[in-house]
Amino acid sequence: MESIGLQRTCGNFIPVSWGSKGTHTMGRLHISLDDVKGIFKVLAEDSMDSIFETRTLAFLNKMHELYGMQIGLFCTYQDGNFSLEKVSEKYVDEFRRNQNWLTFGFHCYDENLTYDRDNLNDFQRHFDRFQKQIRRITGQKNTVDALRLHSFGGSLENCRFLREKGVKTLFTADDDRTSYYLNGIQMEQLKKMGSYYDKKEDLMFIRSCTRLEKSTDIISEIENYKNISDGMISVFTHEWQMDRNDVRKQLEACCRWDGEMSD
């Protein structure tokens, strides 16, 4: 018997069938990086001929070429004296050519800020600034429809604003932290089923399966998670972890597994 879940393909969510052998014929793991800012700091120097001369994007491009990986980069707008405003439009055409697998979403304005209180005016301003700059830098016109906010914080009003902007899914914590505006009962269902759909707000919440920097056997974790959830499986790490060989090996294992499941 097959079960129906939600899966990301080219930025959208579509029904996916898990077959009797545990394979799926459409869609992929959702793989993402949080706290993305380092690649933009390097590109702001305008000293490279290609975005894939940065270490992280070079590795991700290799994963895409080998396994067809798609990835979401959830970004920080500013860090100290740096902000996305300092990045030129030099690389916009190359970003556009790769936006079928490389997308960018809002993570936070500054990593010292969270959005679990009703600071809607600030949140809206921060989100819109990010969208304006990421469109200028990468040519990405649309808001990605799945996000992970910094520290999994987002008040009801802030999440409603995201839904108005086209966000359909929010990735929640991989531990027992309360995520976004969800109450205790909703969090229990999320933990038990791996997902929770808020019908009133038309928002899907997907529990993050694991973070690669803490995993010792990512494939076993994915397989175990698939046994409790019939929906999307979300794995992630942080950009600042991407120089670790063990993290790169775990990420490649995810790409290989997903490619095999999709065959």
C-alpha positions in Angstrom: 0.0 0.0 0.0 1.3 3.4 -0.9 1.0 6.5 1.2 0.8 10.1 0.0 3.0 12.9 1.3 4.3 16.3 0.3 7.6 16.7 -1.4 9.6 19.5 -2.9 10.4 19.5 -6.6 11.8 22.7 -8.3 10.5 24.9 -5.4 7.0 23.5 -5.4 5.1 20.9 -3.3 3.5 18.0 -5.1 2.0 14.6 -3.9 4.6 11.9 -3.8 4.0 8.2 -3.6 6.1 5.9 -1.4 6.0 2.5 -3.0 6.0 -0.9 -1.3 9.8 -1.1 -1.7 10.3 2.3 0.0 11.1 4.1 -3.2 9.5 7.3 -4.5 9.1 8.2 -8.1 8.8 12.0 -7.8 10.4 14.6 -5.6 13.5 14.7 -3.4 14.8 15.1 0.1 14.7 18.7 1.1 18.3 19.6 1.8 19.2 23.0 3.1 21.9 25.2 4.7 21.1 27.8 7.4 23.0 30.9 8.3 24.2 31.5 4.7 26.3 34.6 4.4 29.9 33.5 3.8 29.5 33.0 0.1 28.1 36.5 -0.3 31.0 38.0 1.8 33.4 36.4 -0.7 31.4 37.4 -3.8 31.2 41.0 -2.5 34.9 41.3 -3.2 34.2 40.9 -6.9 37.5 39.0 -7.3 36.1 35.7 -8.7 35.1 34.8 -12.2 32.4 32.4 -11.1 30.2 31.8 -8.1 31.5 28.2 -8.1 35.0 29.4 -7.1 33.7 29.7 -3.6 34.3 26.5 -1.6 30.8 25.9 -0.6 29.1 26.5 -3.9 31.8 24.5 -5.7 31.0 21.5 -3.5 27.2 21.9 -3.9 27.6 22.2 -7.7 29.5 18.9 -7.7 26.6 17.3 -5.7 24.1 18.6 -8.2 26.2 17.3 -11.2 26.6 13.9 -9.7 23.2 13.3 -8.1 20.9 16.0 -9.4 20.7 17.6 -5.9 18.5 20.6 -5.3 19.2 22.7 -2.3 17.7 25.7 -0.4 20.1 28.2 1.1 18.5 30.1 4.0 20.3 33.4 4.4 21.4 36.0 6.9 20.9 39.6 5.7 23.6 41.3 7.7 26.6 40.3 9.9 28.6 43.0 11.6 29.7 45.5 9.0 28.6 43.2 6.1 25.2 43.2 4.5 23.8 41.9 1.2 23.7 45.4 0.0 27.5 45.2 -0.5 27.2 42.4 -3.1 27.2 43.5 -6.7 25.1 42.2 -9.6 28.2 40.8 -11.3 27.1 37.1 -10.9 23.4 37.5 -11.5 23.4 35.7 -14.8 25.2 32.7 -13.4 22.9 32.5 -10.5 19.9 32.6 -12.9 21.3 29.8 -14.9 21.4 27.6 -11.8 18.2 28.6 -10.1 16.5 25.3 -11.1 18.5 23.7 -8.2 20.0 26.5 -6.2 17.4 28.7 -4.3 17.7 31.3 -1.6 15.3 32.0 1.3 15.1 34.3 4.3 16.5 33.0 7.5 17.0 36.1 9.5 18.0 39.7 9.2 20.7 39.4 11.9 21.5 36.3 13.9 21.1 38.2 17.1 17.4 38.6 16.3 14.5 36.2 16.6 10.9 36.6 15.5 8.9 34.8 18.1 7.2 38.0 19.3 4.7 40.2 17.5 7.2 42.5 15.9 5.4 42.4 12.5 6.6 45.8 11.3 10.2 44.9 11.9 9.8 41.4 10.5 8.0 42.7 7.3 10.7 45.3 6.7 13.5 42.8 7.2 11.9 40.2 4.9 11.2 42.7 2.2 14.7 44.0 2.3 16.1 40.5 1.9 13.8 39.8 -1.0 14.8 43.0 -2.8 18.5 42.3 -2.4 18.4 38.6 -3.2 16.4 39.4 -6.4 19.0 41.9 -7.4 22.0 39.6 -6.7 20.6 36.3 -8.0 17.8 37.2 -10.3 15.4 35.0 -8.2 12.0 36.6 -8.6 9.8 34.4 -6.5 9.7 33.8 -2.7 10.6 30.2 -1.9 7.6 28.3 -0.5 9.5 26.6 2.3 11.6 28.3 5.0 13.4 27.7 8.2 13.5 30.8 10.4 16.4 31.5 12.7 16.0 29.6 16.0 12.6 28.3 14.7 11.0 31.5 16.0 8.0 33.1 14.4 4.9 34.5 16.0 1.4 33.9 14.6 1.3 37.3 12.9 4.8 36.9 11.4 3.8 33.5 10.0 0.6 34.9 8.6 2.7 37.5 6.8 4.9 34.7 5.3 1.9 32.8 4.1 0.6 36.0 2.4 4.0 36.2 0.7 3.7 32.6 -0.7 5.4 30.5 2.0 3.5 27.3 2.4 5.8 25.3 4.7 8.0 26.0 7.7 10.6 23.6 8.9 10.6 23.1 12.7 13.2 22.1 15.2 15.0 18.8 15.1 14.9 18.7 18.9 12.2 19.3 21.5 12.2 23.1 21.3 8.8 24.8 20.6 8.7 26.0 17.1 7.0 29.1 15.8 3.5 29.7 17.4 2.6 26.1 17.8 1.0 25.1 21.1 1.7 21.9 23.1 -0.9 19.7 21.5 0.3 20.8 18.0 3.9 20.1 18.9 3.0 16.7 20.2 1.4 15.8 16.9 4.3 17.2 15.0 6.7 15.1 17.0 4.6 12.0 16.6 3.8 12.3 12.9 6.7 14.4 11.6 4.4 17.1 10.3 1.5 19.2 11.3 -0.9 21.1 9.0 -2.6 24.2 10.5 -5.8 24.2 8.4 -6.9 27.6 9.7 -3.7 29.3 8.7 -3.0 27.1 5.7 0.5 26.4 6.8 2.4 23.1 6.8 5.0 22.4 9.5 7.6 19.8 8.8 9.9 18.6 11.6 13.6 18.8 10.6 14.8 15.2 10.6 18.4 15.9 11.6 21.3 18.3 11.3 24.3 16.8 9.5 26.9 18.2 11.9 25.4 16.1 14.7 24.6 12.9 12.8 26.8 9.8 12.8 24.7 7.7 10.5 22.5 9.9 8.4 21.0 7.2 6.2 19.8 5.2 9.2 18.2 8.4 10.6 16.5 9.1 7.3 15.2 5.5 7.0 13.9 5.5 10.6 12.3 8.9 10.0 10.6 7.6 6.9 8.9 4.9 9.1 7.1 7.5 11.1 6.4 10.1 8.5 4.8 9.8 5.1 5.8 13.3 4.0 8.8 15.3 3.2 12.1 14.5 4.9 14.1 17.6 5.7 17.9 17.4 6.5 20.0 20.5 7.0 23.3 21.9 8.2 24.9 25.3 8.6 27.1 27.0 6.0 29.8 27.5 8.6 30.0 23.7 9.0 30.6 23.0 5.3 34.4 22.9 5.5 34.1 19.8 7.7 34.9 16.6 5.8 32.4 14.5 7.8 29.6 17.0 7.1 30.4 16.9 3.4 30.4 13.1 3.5 27.0 13.1 5.2 25.6 15.5 2.7 26.8 13.4 -0.2 25.3 10.3 1.4 22.0 12.1 1.4 22.3 13.0 -2.2 23.2 9.5 -3.2 20.4 7.9 -1.2 17.9 10.3 -2.7 19.1 9.6 -6.2 18.8 5.9 -5.6 15.3 6.3 -4.2 14.3 8.4 -7.2 15.5 5.9 -9.8 
